[in-house]
Amino acid sequence: QVQVVESGGGLVQAGGSLRLSCVASGSIFRINHMGWFRQAPGKQRELVAIITSGGGLNYADSVKDRFTISRDNAKNTVYLQMGSLKPEDTAVYYCNAVIMSNGMNTRVYWGQGTQVTVSS
């Protein structure tokens, strides 16, 4: 079994910071890319940031100057450091990971989501 779990969401004032964490566990052979998506009420889920297995970084234009994605391969963990938060960042944030299991089966996994609320 492979599982992906996010944590770190909460309520923060505009201009503040939060760090989200996502841990993958289970029968993992290799983790390829890991990323963060978010979904606000009434809107489609959108890509926030992604980090590849080679360390390549990609950010949505709306967050690239404020958010930082990183990963700790030894801990099977990806982080999203969010700074200069704005009310429009309010959303449920989801972790996404492409993982090859020990059975050499590559699949896409999603976390359950963590709520981020930014007050003005």
N, C-alpha and C positions, 0 to 999 in steps of 0.2 A: 504494500500500500504506500502511496505517495500522498503527502498532505502539504498544503501551503496555507500558512496562517499569518494574517496581518495583526499589528498592534500599534498603539501610539497615538491614535486619534483623540480628539477632545475639543474643548472650547478654548479659543484664544482671541485676544484683542487684535484688531488690525495693526499691522506693523510688527507683530510678534512672530515667534518661531515655534515649530513643532518638528519632531523627528519621527517618521514612521518606520517600522521594521517589518520585515516579512521573512519568515523562516520556512524553508522546505525540509521535509523529513520523510523517512521511509526508505524503500529499497531503491536508492538513487545510484546510478552509475555515473551520470554526468548531467550537469545543469548547463544548458546553453544560455540563451538570453533570459534576463529577468527584467520586468518592467512594472510600471505603475499606470493605472487608468483611474479615471474618476467619473462619477455620474451625479449630476445635480438633478433635483426634482424637475420633471418635465423635459429633460434633455437626454440626448443619447450619450452613451458611454464614450469617452474620448481618451486618447493616449496622452499621458502626462510626460513620461520619461522612460527610457529604456537603456539598459547597459548590456552589451553583448559579452559573450564568453571571452573575447579578446580585449575587452575593456573599452570598446567603442561606446560613445555616448550620444544620445539623441534626446532632444527636449522639444516639447511644444513651444511655439513662439510666446505664448502667454506666460510661461514660467521659466524660460531659459536663463533669465537674468536674476532669478530669485531662488530657484530650487537646485539641489544637487543630488544626483543619484550615485550610489556607490554600492559595492558588494564585498563581503568577507567570505571568500570561498571556503575557508576552513570551517566556518560556521553555517554554511549553506544559507546565508542571509543577505538580503538586499535592503538598503536603507534609502529613504527619501528625506533629506534635510530641507525643510521648507522655511524660508525666511521672508521678511517683508510681506507677510500674509495680507491678503485683501478679502473683503467680504465675498467677492466673486469666486474665491477659491473654495467656498463652502460646497461640500459634496461628500459622497461616500467614495472612499479611495480603495481600489482593488489592486491586489498584487497578481501579477501574471508571470508564469514561468514555463519555459519549454524544457522538459526534463526527459532524459533517456533513463529508463529503469534498468535494473540489473538483468532483466530479460531482453534488453536491447530494443525495447518498444518506446518510441518517442511520442510524447503527447503534450498537449497544452493543459496546464493546470491553473485554476483560479482560486484565490482566497475568498473568504466570506465577506470581506469589506470592513472598513473602519471609518466611522463618521468624523469628519473634520468640519467644525463650525467656526467661522471667523466673524466676530462682532465688530461693529463700527463705533 
